[in-house]
Amino acid sequence: MKEAILTGKNLEKKYLDNKVIDNIDIEIYQNDFTIIMGSSGAGKSTLLYLLSGMDKPSSGNVFYNGSDINRLSEKQMANLRHDKFGFVFQQANLVSNLTVFENIAVAGYANRNNKAKDVEEKTAQLLDYMHITNIKNRFPSQISGGESQRAAVARAVINTPDIIFADEPTGALNKTNTEEVMDILTNINHTGQSILMVTHDLYSAVRGNRILYMEDGKITDELLLSSYNKDSAKEREKQISTWLADMHW
């Protein structure tokens, strides 16, 4: 039986009279690559923000390893984000006046348990792994979108988080860069890290082993798949496409 690393109970989010998240119960499991899909405005990103602690529910609870994250102080929540959670968004959001190396390393320095020497060594390893060592001394304005997103992924994983939250991480990328970023995230997941990703992209969704479908603030269905491998990509694509058609996506 799979172990839940993150649990949402009776989650609701309201903006004025508009209920964006409608009484959701959800478990995110250790080592899973969980995908959230659905039509625009279904509440996908809002749910991700609630589960990651970036936003607070109007009612309900979010538990990380059994502890209610919404009961944490601001300092405790900040430490949780630095130590246990990683974040990747559609835009890389790199700091403009820091080099690529510095953008990655600064996240490592924020973890109070890390030593500076270890952060610098890990940053160098990640630059090599992401194939961006050659741009380590450049600023964000001097690199491509694909390079920026690989740097953002490196920043997200430098502290070896238990779970990575990704909100449309390939939404601004072309097909080649999408493939490269998804290869990196897939390999990270295969080493044991959990990923929760919102996407509208079928070709990115094939990387997940569990796909949740949202409509009108509710999770209405899920599709369970085996762990991704490249040989099964086409078959997975057909399977997901058929399932999404049934959802009237």
C-alpha beads as a LAMMPS data file, in Angstrom:
LAMMPS data file: protein, C-alpha beads

249 atoms
248 bonds

1 atom types
1 bond types

-500.0 500.0 xlo xhi
-500.0 500.0 ylo yhi
-500.0 500.0 zlo zhi

Masses

1 110.0

Atoms # bond

1 1 1 0.000 0.000 0.000
2 1 1 1.325 3.441 -0.975
3 1 1 2.249 5.960 1.705
4 1 1 0.665 9.420 1.488
5 1 1 3.227 12.197 1.794
6 1 1 0.640 14.966 1.441
7 1 1 -3.067 14.930 2.316
8 1 1 -5.813 17.466 1.774
9 1 1 -9.000 17.100 3.809
10 1 1 -12.290 18.878 3.004
11 1 1 -10.438 21.612 1.125
12 1 1 -12.408 24.648 0.033
13 1 1 -11.261 27.941 -1.429
14 1 1 -13.647 30.831 -1.964
15 1 1 -13.124 34.209 -3.588
16 1 1 -16.144 36.282 -2.561
17 1 1 -19.084 34.025 -3.539
18 1 1 -17.069 31.990 -6.040
19 1 1 -16.062 28.534 -4.771
20 1 1 -12.871 27.682 -6.696
21 1 1 -12.085 24.508 -4.714
22 1 1 -15.150 22.575 -3.619
23 1 1 -14.679 20.186 -0.670
24 1 1 -11.750 18.168 -2.053
25 1 1 -10.164 15.185 -0.316
26 1 1 -6.850 14.216 -1.880
27 1 1 -3.745 12.165 -1.103
28 1 1 -0.399 12.578 -2.859
29 1 1 1.727 9.469 -2.537
30 1 1 5.426 8.965 -1.940
31 1 1 7.407 8.471 -5.186
32 1 1 4.405 9.202 -7.436
33 1 1 4.437 11.542 -10.418
34 1 1 0.945 12.995 -10.018
35 1 1 -0.552 15.113 -12.789
36 1 1 -3.522 17.475 -12.427
37 1 1 -5.429 18.216 -15.637
38 1 1 -8.721 19.876 -16.484
39 1 1 -10.234 22.755 -18.392
40 1 1 -9.217 26.364 -17.830
41 1 1 -10.663 27.683 -14.569
42 1 1 -11.214 24.215 -13.072
43 1 1 -9.078 25.084 -10.028
44 1 1 -5.904 23.135 -10.888
45 1 1 -3.344 25.758 -9.908
46 1 1 -5.365 26.837 -6.874
47 1 1 -5.340 23.260 -5.585
48 1 1 -1.580 23.038 -6.092
49 1 1 -1.080 26.319 -4.199
50 1 1 -3.199 25.068 -1.287
51 1 1 -1.329 21.765 -1.077
52 1 1 2.050 23.499 -1.195
53 1 1 1.194 26.079 1.448
54 1 1 1.549 29.002 -0.962
55 1 1 -2.099 29.788 -0.285
56 1 1 -4.421 28.953 2.596
57 1 1 -7.792 27.239 2.213
58 1 1 -11.011 28.961 3.213
59 1 1 -11.694 25.742 5.119
60 1 1 -10.147 22.309 5.430
61 1 1 -6.641 21.084 6.231
62 1 1 -3.415 20.124 4.478
63 1 1 -1.173 17.558 6.149
64 1 1 2.468 16.959 5.240
65 1 1 3.733 13.735 6.801
66 1 1 0.872 13.970 9.308
67 1 1 1.380 17.603 10.372
68 1 1 -1.116 20.346 9.476
69 1 1 0.955 22.872 7.523
70 1 1 -1.588 25.647 8.030
71 1 1 -0.882 25.556 11.766
72 1 1 2.791 26.348 11.187
73 1 1 4.214 29.787 11.898
74 1 1 5.512 31.872 8.981
75 1 1 9.075 30.921 9.932
76 1 1 8.232 27.216 10.148
77 1 1 6.450 27.388 6.791
78 1 1 9.435 29.129 5.219
79 1 1 11.741 26.416 6.555
80 1 1 9.418 23.737 5.164
81 1 1 9.549 25.336 1.717
82 1 1 13.333 25.620 1.847
83 1 1 13.967 22.131 3.214
84 1 1 11.210 19.807 1.967
85 1 1 9.344 21.463 -0.929
86 1 1 10.602 22.487 -4.365
87 1 1 8.784 24.767 -6.816
88 1 1 8.854 25.134 -10.607
89 1 1 6.508 27.526 -12.412
90 1 1 5.678 28.364 -16.024
91 1 1 8.062 31.299 -15.853
92 1 1 11.500 30.514 -14.458
93 1 1 11.417 33.585 -12.155
94 1 1 15.194 33.748 -11.912
95 1 1 16.638 36.750 -10.069
96 1 1 17.776 39.120 -12.790
97 1 1 20.910 40.455 -11.070
98 1 1 22.239 37.006 -10.078
99 1 1 24.134 34.643 -12.355
100 1 1 22.739 31.200 -13.180
101 1 1 25.123 29.686 -10.618
102 1 1 24.026 32.169 -7.960
103 1 1 20.313 31.658 -8.723
104 1 1 20.667 27.968 -8.005
105 1 1 23.042 28.265 -5.062
106 1 1 20.968 30.859 -3.210
107 1 1 18.219 28.267 -2.662
108 1 1 20.806 25.958 -1.122
109 1 1 22.093 28.688 1.179
110 1 1 18.502 29.284 2.372
111 1 1 18.444 25.775 3.865
112 1 1 19.822 26.266 7.372
113 1 1 21.258 22.737 7.431
114 1 1 23.575 23.242 4.451
115 1 1 27.224 24.255 4.496
116 1 1 28.398 26.761 1.884
117 1 1 30.988 24.374 0.448
118 1 1 28.385 21.630 0.045
119 1 1 25.987 24.044 -1.668
120 1 1 28.651 25.088 -4.159
121 1 1 29.530 21.464 -4.931
122 1 1 25.863 20.511 -5.363
123 1 1 25.270 23.537 -7.595
124 1 1 28.157 22.508 -9.828
125 1 1 26.788 18.956 -10.020
126 1 1 23.324 20.187 -10.954
127 1 1 24.691 22.527 -13.612
128 1 1 26.433 19.548 -15.159
129 1 1 23.357 17.327 -14.862
130 1 1 21.152 19.975 -16.491
131 1 1 23.777 20.596 -19.239
132 1 1 24.059 24.292 -18.408
133 1 1 27.578 24.513 -16.952
134 1 1 28.595 26.625 -19.943
135 1 1 26.166 29.398 -18.925
136 1 1 26.783 29.367 -15.181
137 1 1 28.250 32.895 -15.145
138 1 1 25.577 34.437 -17.369
139 1 1 22.599 36.451 -16.163
140 1 1 18.994 35.434 -16.907
141 1 1 18.693 38.036 -19.687
142 1 1 21.590 36.329 -21.492
143 1 1 20.154 32.799 -21.715
144 1 1 17.304 31.053 -23.544
145 1 1 13.915 30.060 -22.147
146 1 1 14.870 26.396 -22.073
147 1 1 18.104 27.167 -20.238
148 1 1 16.213 29.349 -17.762
149 1 1 13.750 26.574 -17.001
150 1 1 16.507 23.994 -16.501
151 1 1 18.150 26.416 -14.066
152 1 1 14.788 26.787 -12.306
153 1 1 14.488 23.014 -11.959
154 1 1 18.032 22.868 -10.558
155 1 1 17.086 25.555 -8.026
156 1 1 13.993 23.567 -7.054
157 1 1 15.884 20.329 -6.381
158 1 1 19.128 21.559 -4.816
159 1 1 17.877 20.698 -1.310
160 1 1 16.611 17.261 -2.416
161 1 1 12.998 18.087 -1.496
162 1 1 10.502 15.373 -0.668
163 1 1 8.059 16.799 -3.175
164 1 1 8.320 19.107 -6.180
165 1 1 5.331 21.292 -7.081
166 1 1 5.294 22.211 -10.766
167 1 1 2.707 24.578 -12.261
168 1 1 2.712 24.403 -16.073
169 1 1 6.531 24.068 -16.119
170 1 1 6.626 23.584 -19.907
171 1 1 3.866 26.055 -20.793
172 1 1 6.283 28.622 -22.254
173 1 1 8.655 26.153 -23.943
174 1 1 8.922 24.719 -27.444
175 1 1 8.706 20.971 -28.067
176 1 1 12.458 20.319 -27.788
177 1 1 12.849 22.224 -24.533
178 1 1 9.667 20.643 -23.176
179 1 1 11.135 17.206 -23.818
180 1 1 14.391 18.132 -22.085
181 1 1 12.697 19.561 -18.989
182 1 1 10.301 16.615 -18.742
183 1 1 13.209 14.163 -19.075
184 1 1 14.860 15.869 -16.115
185 1 1 11.708 15.804 -13.989
186 1 1 11.069 12.160 -14.910
187 1 1 14.599 11.150 -13.919
188 1 1 14.240 13.034 -10.631
189 1 1 10.989 11.185 -9.951
190 1 1 12.622 7.841 -10.755
191 1 1 15.213 8.525 -8.035
192 1 1 12.392 8.602 -5.475
193 1 1 11.165 12.196 -5.281
194 1 1 7.436 12.896 -5.509
195 1 1 6.181 15.351 -8.119
196 1 1 2.817 17.102 -8.274
197 1 1 2.396 18.871 -11.604
198 1 1 -0.374 20.919 -13.189
199 1 1 -0.372 20.788 -16.980
200 1 1 -2.638 21.160 -19.994
201 1 1 -0.059 19.458 -22.221
202 1 1 -0.803 15.854 -23.207
203 1 1 2.838 15.183 -24.095
204 1 1 3.949 16.239 -20.613
205 1 1 1.124 14.345 -18.932
206 1 1 2.390 10.999 -20.279
207 1 1 5.211 11.210 -17.718
208 1 1 2.799 10.789 -14.811
209 1 1 1.751 7.515 -13.233
210 1 1 -1.403 9.072 -11.752
211 1 1 -3.529 11.674 -13.506
212 1 1 -6.309 13.559 -11.732
213 1 1 -9.010 15.377 -13.667
214 1 1 -10.607 18.529 -12.246
215 1 1 -13.849 20.208 -13.187
216 1 1 -15.614 23.087 -11.401
217 1 1 -13.375 22.871 -8.353
218 1 1 -13.738 19.119 -7.879
219 1 1 -11.646 16.059 -8.735
220 1 1 -14.007 14.084 -10.948
221 1 1 -11.837 11.161 -12.095
222 1 1 -8.350 9.670 -12.047
223 1 1 -6.266 7.517 -14.365
224 1 1 -3.603 5.193 -12.967
225 1 1 -0.633 4.190 -15.112
226 1 1 2.621 2.321 -14.664
227 1 1 5.890 4.210 -14.197
228 1 1 6.940 6.018 -17.377
229 1 1 9.402 4.609 -19.865
230 1 1 10.098 5.972 -23.323
231 1 1 9.135 2.769 -25.119
232 1 1 5.556 3.063 -23.871
233 1 1 5.153 6.797 -24.585
234 1 1 2.946 6.451 -27.680
235 1 1 0.648 3.931 -26.050
236 1 1 0.349 6.101 -22.925
237 1 1 -0.432 9.090 -25.103
238 1 1 -3.337 7.221 -26.743
239 1 1 -4.610 5.983 -23.390
240 1 1 -4.594 9.445 -21.834
241 1 1 -6.092 11.023 -24.940
242 1 1 -9.006 8.551 -24.895
243 1 1 -9.551 9.123 -21.177
244 1 1 -9.527 12.910 -21.626
245 1 1 -12.041 12.601 -24.465
246 1 1 -14.325 10.742 -22.065
247 1 1 -13.955 13.690 -19.712
248 1 1 -15.005 16.028 -22.591
249 1 1 -11.663 17.782 -22.333

Bonds

1 1 1 2
2 1 2 3
3 1 3 4
4 1 4 5
5 1 5 6
6 1 6 7
7 1 7 8
8 1 8 9
9 1 9 10
10 1 10 11
11 1 11 12
12 1 12 13
13 1 13 14
14 1 14 15
15 1 15 16
16 1 16 17
17 1 17 18
18 1 18 19
19 1 19 20
20 1 20 21
21 1 21 22
22 1 22 23
23 1 23 24
24 1 24 25
25 1 25 26
26 1 26 27
27 1 27 28
28 1 28 29
29 1 29 30
30 1 30 31
31 1 31 32
32 1 32 33
33 1 33 34
34 1 34 35
35 1 35 36
36 1 36 37
37 1 37 38
38 1 38 39
39 1 39 40
40 1 40 41
41 1 41 42
42 1 42 43
43 1 43 44
44 1 44 45
45 1 45 46
46 1 46 47
47 1 47 48
48 1 48 49
49 1 49 50
50 1 50 51
51 1 51 52
52 1 52 53
53 1 53 54
54 1 54 55
55 1 55 56
56 1 56 57
57 1 57 58
58 1 58 59
59 1 59 60
60 1 60 61
61 1 61 62
62 1 62 63
63 1 63 64
64 1 64 65
65 1 65 66
66 1 66 67
67 1 67 68
68 1 68 69
69 1 69 70
70 1 70 71
71 1 71 72
72 1 72 73
73 1 73 74
74 1 74 75
75 1 75 76
76 1 76 77
77 1 77 78
78 1 78 79
79 1 79 80
80 1 80 81
81 1 81 82
82 1 82 83
83 1 83 84
84 1 84 85
85 1 85 86
86 1 86 87
87 1 87 88
88 1 88 89
89 1 89 90
90 1 90 91
91 1 91 92
92 1 92 93
93 1 93 94
94 1 94 95
95 1 95 96
96 1 96 97
97 1 97 98
98 1 98 99
99 1 99 100
100 1 100 101
101 1 101 102
102 1 102 103
103 1 103 104
104 1 104 105
105 1 105 106
106 1 106 107
107 1 107 108
108 1 108 109
109 1 109 110
110 1 110 111
111 1 111 112
112 1 112 113
113 1 113 114
114 1 114 115
115 1 115 116
116 1 116 117
117 1 117 118
118 1 118 119
119 1 119 120
120 1 120 121
121 1 121 122
122 1 122 123
123 1 123 124
124 1 124 125
125 1 125 126
126 1 126 127
127 1 127 128
128 1 128 129
129 1 129 130
130 1 130 131
131 1 131 132
132 1 132 133
133 1 133 134
134 1 134 135
135 1 135 136
136 1 136 137
137 1 137 138
138 1 138 139
139 1 139 140
140 1 140 141
141 1 141 142
142 1 142 143
143 1 143 144
144 1 144 145
145 1 145 146
146 1 146 147
147 1 147 148
148 1 148 149
149 1 149 150
150 1 150 151
151 1 151 152
152 1 152 153
153 1 153 154
154 1 154 155
155 1 155 156
156 1 156 157
157 1 157 158
158 1 158 159
159 1 159 160
160 1 160 161
161 1 161 162
162 1 162 163
163 1 163 164
164 1 164 165
165 1 165 166
166 1 166 167
167 1 167 168
168 1 168 169
169 1 169 170
170 1 170 171
171 1 171 172
172 1 172 173
173 1 173 174
174 1 174 175
175 1 175 176
176 1 176 177
177 1 177 178
178 1 178 179
179 1 179 180
180 1 180 181
181 1 181 182
182 1 182 183
183 1 183 184
184 1 184 185
185 1 185 186
186 1 186 187
187 1 187 188
188 1 188 189
189 1 189 190
190 1 190 191
191 1 191 192
192 1 192 193
193 1 193 194
194 1 194 195
195 1 195 196
196 1 196 197
197 1 197 198
198 1 198 199
199 1 199 200
200 1 200 201
201 1 201 202
202 1 202 203
203 1 203 204
204 1 204 205
205 1 205 206
206 1 206 207
207 1 207 208
208 1 208 209
209 1 209 210
210 1 210 211
211 1 211 212
212 1 212 213
213 1 213 214
214 1 214 215
215 1 215 216
216 1 216 217
217 1 217 218
218 1 218 219
219 1 219 220
220 1 220 221
221 1 221 222
222 1 222 223
223 1 223 224
224 1 224 225
225 1 225 226
226 1 226 227
227 1 227 228
228 1 228 229
229 1 229 230
230 1 230 231
231 1 231 232
232 1 232 233
233 1 233 234
234 1 234 235
235 1 235 236
236 1 236 237
237 1 237 238
238 1 238 239
239 1 239 240
240 1 240 241
241 1 241 242
242 1 242 243
243 1 243 244
244 1 244 245
245 1 245 246
246 1 246 247
247 1 247 248
248 1 248 249
